[in-house]
Amino acid sequence: MARAGAKRSTRKLKIARSLGVNLWGQAKSPFNKRKYKPGQHGPTSRGVSSSDYAKQMRAKQTLKGYYGNIGEKKFHAYYTEADNMKGDTPDNLIGLLERRLDAVVYRAKLAPTVFSSRQLISHGHIYVNGKRVKIASYRVNPGDVITVSEKAKQMPLVVLALESAERNFADYVNVDSANFTATFARVPMFDEVPYPVQMFPDLVVEFYSR
C-alpha cells in the first residue's frame, strides 16, 4: 500500500507541476506559495502563450488532469457524447465526468484523492446498489447508492478522508458518513461543481470543435 500511495503522490505532483497550479486545492500543495512552474529561472523560464490554441489546450489538460489524467481517447469520447446530447455542451461534458464512479467516490469523501478512489474501485472495495463495481469509469445514475466494503471501512485512508475538513461535500451527492454510504442525487451543472481552481469547459469544447 505504501508503494502504491507513493506512486499516486508522484503522479499527482507530476500533473500539478506540469500545470503549475494547486489542482485539487490541497493545503500542503507546493503551489500554494509558488505560482509558477518549477525550473532553473523560475517564472521567466517559460513563456506563456496567449494564443487561443494554447488557452484551449491548457483548459483541456487541466480538466483531464483534475479527473485523474483521463486518457486522450476516452476524454475525446466524452466530448463527442456531450456534443451529441441536447443542451449546453460544456455542461453536458462536466455532467458526464461527474458521473464517473471514481469522481462520485471522491466527491463523497470516501477517498482523499481521485487516484485513491480509482484504487479502491479496482481493488473491489466499492459497490453500486449492492453490486461490486471494479471499473473506475462506470457511469453512475441519479438515485444510485454507493457503499464501501467492510474492509474499507477500517482503512485509515477512507476514515480520514471522510473526517477531513479540507473538502466540502458536493450538493448533488448525499452522504451518510456514519454508514459509509453515498447517494448520487442528480447530475450537476458546471457551476455547481466545487472545483478548487477555475475550469473552462467552454474552451475544451472549442479545442475539440476546431
N, C-alpha and C positions, 0 to 999 in steps of 0.2 A: 504493500500500500504506500509506503514511503517513496519508493521509486516512482510509482505512478503519479503520486502527488507532485514530485519534483518535475516530472515531465509536463504536467498540466501547468505548473507555475512558469516553467520555461516557455511553453507555448504561448501563454497569456502575455508574458513580458515581451516576447518577440513581436506579437501583434501590436501591443501598445507602443512599443519603441518605434515600429515602422510608421505608425500614425502620429506619434508624438503627443498623445492625449491619454488622460485617465479614463479609458473607455468604459470601465464598469463602475466608476465612482468609488473606488476603494480608498479607505482612509490612509493606508500605508503605501499607496502608489507613488513611485518616484516622480511622477509627473505633476504632483500637487504643487511642487515648488519649481521644477524645471519646465518651462513652457515651450521648449524646442527639442528637436530630435538630438540624440547623442552624436558626438563627433568631435574631432580634434579642435575645430574652430567654433564650436557651439552654434549659436543661432545663425551665423553667417556661413556655415559650412555648405548649405544647400539653398539654392534659390527657390522661392515659392512661386510656382507658375500661377498666373491669374487667368489662364485660358479657360474657356467653357469646358473643354475636354478634360482638363486637369481637375477642375472642380467636380465634374461629374464622376470621374474616376475615383477621386478621394471619397466622395459620398458613397459610392458603391463599396469600396474597400472597408470603409468604416462600418457600414451596415452589415456586411458579410462577417467582418471580424467580431462584431458585437455578439452575433448569434453562434459563435464558436468557429468562425472561419469556414463557413459552408463552402463546399467546392463550387467552382465556377459553373459547371454544367447544371448542377442542382439549383443554384441560385438563379441562373438564367431561366430555368424551367418555372420557377416561382413567378418571375416577371411575366413570362408568356401566359401563364394561367391567370394572373392578376389582370393582364391587359384584355383577356377574353371574357372576363367577368363583367357583369353590369356594375355601374357605379364608378367611383373615382379610383383610378389605377394605383396611385400611391397608397391610399387607404386599404385597397384590396391586398396589395403586396405586404403591408405591415400585418394585416389580419392573418394572412397565410403563415407568416413567420411566427406569429404569436400562438398559432395553433399547433406548432411543433411540440411534441411531448417534452423534449428537453427544455424548451422555453417555458412551458407551463410548470414543470417541476421547479425550475429556477425561480419563476415568479411567486410560487407558493412558499418559497424559502425552505424547501425540503433539501436543498443543496446550496452550498455557498457560491458556486460558480456554474456557468453553463457547461463547463468541461466536466466538473464533478457530477453534474446532473446526467450528462451523457454516460459517464462511467457507471452510475447507479443503475441506469436503464440497461446497459449492455450486460451487466452482471446479474440481471434478473431480479432486482430489488423493487421494481415499480410495477404497479398493477393499475389497469384502467377498467373500471366497472367489474372488478374482481378477477380479471384475466391478466396474467403476466404478459407484459409487452417489452420486448428487448430491442426495439427499433427506435432510435432517438428522433427520427423524422416522422414518426407515427402522427397522424393528424387527429387532434382532439376535437370533439364536437361539444357545443353547448350542452350542459347537463351531465357530461361525463365526470365520473368521480375517480380521482387518483389517490391511491394509497401506497404505502411502502411496506416491505416485508417486515416480519417480526425482528429479524436480524438487524435490518437497517435502523429500526427504532432505537437500537442500543449503540449505534455508531456515533461517536463524538462529532463527526463531520455533519451529520444530519441534525443532531440535537443543538449544536452550537449555531448552525445556520438559522434554525427557527427562532433562537433566542437573540440573534444579532440585531442590534439597533441600526446597523449600517444601511439597511434597505427597508423600505416600507412595503407592505403587501399591495398588490395591484387591485384596483376596484373590481375588476372583472374576474377575479379568482377568489372564491370564498374558501377560507382556510379554517380548519378546526385543528389548531396546534396540539391540543391535548390528545387527539386521536391520530395525529399524523395523516390527516386527510384533507384533500382539496377538491373543490368542485369548480370546473370551468364554467362560469356563469354565462358568458357571452363573448362574441368576437369583438375586440376593441377597435375603436377608430385610432388613427395615428396620434392625435393629440391627447389620448388617454394613457398612452404607454409611458411609464416612468423612466425614460432614458436619462442617464446622468450627463450625457453630452448631447449637443444638438445634432439631430439627424435630418437628412434632406432626401426623403424618398422620392420627391419630385425630380431631383437631379439624377437619381438612379434610373427613373423611368426615361428621362431624356437621354441618358447614356445608351440604353438598350434600343431606343426608338430612332437612333440616328440613321 
